[in-house]
Amino acid sequence: MEDEELIHNIQHGEKELLELLIQKYYDDIYRFCYYKTGNASISYDLTQETFLKLIKYIGNYKDKGKFKSYLITIAINVCNSYFYKNNINLEELDSNQNYKQNISNELEKIEEKDIVVQALNRLPEKQKEVIILKYYEDLKIKDISKILDEKIPTIKSRLKQGLEKMSRYLGKEEFF
């Protein structure tokens, strides 16, 4: 069943179909939250909160494109709220060696692409976010533009600069 049909049926009383929708996107949203936080437990909680918000507001959802983009937008807001409420400065986290090492260790268990993840974690947050949405969430530039509420040339620039930096990082043996 396509997303549009699932959502339409859910909005018209078939609430049991929510489980199918959540199962379809759970891993994607969890992975996104994990890349944002670097913590499995926090990512689990943020993923749950993302889907709770979806359940609460699915009646108001209007089909404006890919449903996955809508979910990622919710996840971005949930993650940003978490950082704000807990007074977490992303710039400080990125400069913290222990934080970077924890991210690397955990991501190595999830994916065996540790070197790429380390390079990704060295990027400024805005470039990192665009690369995650493009390559890990498989979104198109125009969808990323909508999610982040930025112009397409800005997204393309962040993507290009981020990829260039990652290429330089990957050319070195030591990342930290």
C-alpha positions in Angstrom: 0.0 0.0 0.0 1.4 3.4 -0.9 1.9 6.1 1.7 -0.9 8.3 0.3 -3.4 5.5 0.6 -2.2 4.5 4.0 -2.5 8.0 5.3 -5.8 8.5 3.7 -7.2 5.4 5.3 -5.7 6.3 8.7 -7.2 9.8 8.5 -10.6 8.1 7.8 -10.6 5.9 10.9 -8.3 2.9 10.2 -5.9 3.7 13.0 -4.5 0.2 13.0 -2.6 1.1 9.8 -0.4 3.5 11.8 1.7 0.5 12.8 2.5 -0.2 9.1 3.5 3.4 8.5 5.7 3.5 11.6 7.3 0.1 10.8 8.1 1.4 7.3 10.0 4.5 8.5 11.1 3.6 12.0 14.7 2.7 11.0 15.2 5.8 8.8 14.0 8.1 11.6 16.0 6.3 14.3 19.2 6.5 12.1 18.6 10.2 11.5 18.2 10.9 15.2 21.3 8.8 15.9 23.4 10.8 13.4 22.2 14.0 15.1 22.8 12.9 18.7 25.4 10.1 18.6 23.6 8.4 21.5 21.5 5.2 21.0 19.3 5.7 24.0 18.6 9.3 23.3 18.0 8.5 19.6 15.4 5.8 20.6 13.6 8.4 22.8 13.6 11.0 20.0 12.4 8.5 17.5 9.5 7.6 19.8 8.7 11.3 20.2 8.8 11.8 16.5 6.2 9.1 15.9 4.1 10.3 18.8 3.9 13.7 17.2 3.0 12.0 13.9 0.2 10.1 15.6 -1.1 13.3 17.2 -1.0 15.4 14.0 -1.6 12.9 11.2 -5.2 14.1 10.9 -3.8 17.5 9.8 -1.3 16.0 7.3 -1.8 17.3 3.7 0.1 15.5 1.0 2.7 17.9 -0.3 5.3 15.5 -1.6 7.2 12.7 0.0 5.9 11.6 3.3 9.4 10.7 4.4 10.4 14.3 4.1 7.5 15.3 6.4 8.7 12.7 9.0 12.3 13.9 8.8 11.1 17.5 9.3 9.3 16.4 12.5 12.5 14.5 13.6 14.7 17.6 13.0 12.3 19.7 15.1 12.2 17.0 17.8 16.1 16.8 17.9 16.5 20.6 17.9 14.0 20.8 20.7 15.9 18.2 22.7 19.2 20.2 22.2 17.5 23.4 23.2 15.7 22.0 26.3 18.9 20.4 27.5 21.0 23.5 26.7 23.3 21.4 24.4 25.5 23.4 22.1 26.2 21.5 18.9 29.4 23.3 18.3 30.8 22.3 21.7 29.7 18.7 21.1 31.5 18.6 17.8 34.7 19.8 19.4 34.6 17.3 22.2 37.0 14.4 21.6 35.2 12.0 23.8 31.9 12.7 22.1 33.4 12.1 18.7 35.0 8.8 19.9 31.6 7.7 21.3 29.9 8.5 18.0 32.5 6.5 16.1 32.3 3.5 18.3 28.5 3.3 18.2 28.3 3.9 14.4 30.8 1.2 13.8 28.4 -1.3 15.4 25.5 0.0 13.3 27.4 0.4 10.0 30.9 -0.7 9.0 31.7 2.7 7.5 33.5 4.2 10.5 36.0 6.3 8.4 33.2 8.0 6.5 31.3 8.6 9.7 34.3 10.2 11.4 34.8 12.5 8.4 31.1 13.3 8.4 31.3 14.2 12.1 34.0 16.7 11.4 31.8 18.8 9.2 29.9 21.9 10.3 26.4 20.9 11.4 24.6 22.4 8.4 26.8 20.6 5.8 26.5 17.4 7.8 22.7 17.6 7.9 22.5 18.1 4.1 24.8 15.1 3.5 22.8 12.9 5.9 19.6 13.8 4.2 21.0 13.3 0.7 23.0 10.2 1.1 21.6 8.4 4.1 18.0 9.3 3.8 18.1 9.3 0.0 16.3 12.6 -0.4 16.4 14.9 -3.5 17.9 18.4 -3.3 14.4 20.0 -3.7 13.0 17.9 -0.8 16.0 18.8 1.4 15.4 22.4 0.5 11.8 22.2 1.7 12.7 20.3 4.9 15.4 22.8 5.9 13.5 25.8 4.5 16.5 26.9 2.5 16.9 27.8 -1.2 18.1 25.1 -3.5 21.4 26.9 -4.4 22.2 27.0 -0.6 21.6 23.3 -0.2 23.7 22.5 -3.3 26.5 24.7 -1.9 26.5 23.1 1.5 26.5 19.7 -0.2 29.4 20.5 -2.5 31.4 22.1 0.3 30.7 19.2 2.7 31.7 16.6 0.1 34.9 18.5 -0.6 35.8 18.6 3.1 35.0 15.0 3.5 37.2 14.1 0.5 40.1 16.0 2.2 39.4 14.3 5.5 39.3 10.9 3.9 42.7 11.6 2.2 44.3 11.7 5.7 45.1 8.7 7.9 44.2 10.4 11.2 40.9 12.3 11.7 41.2 13.4 15.3 
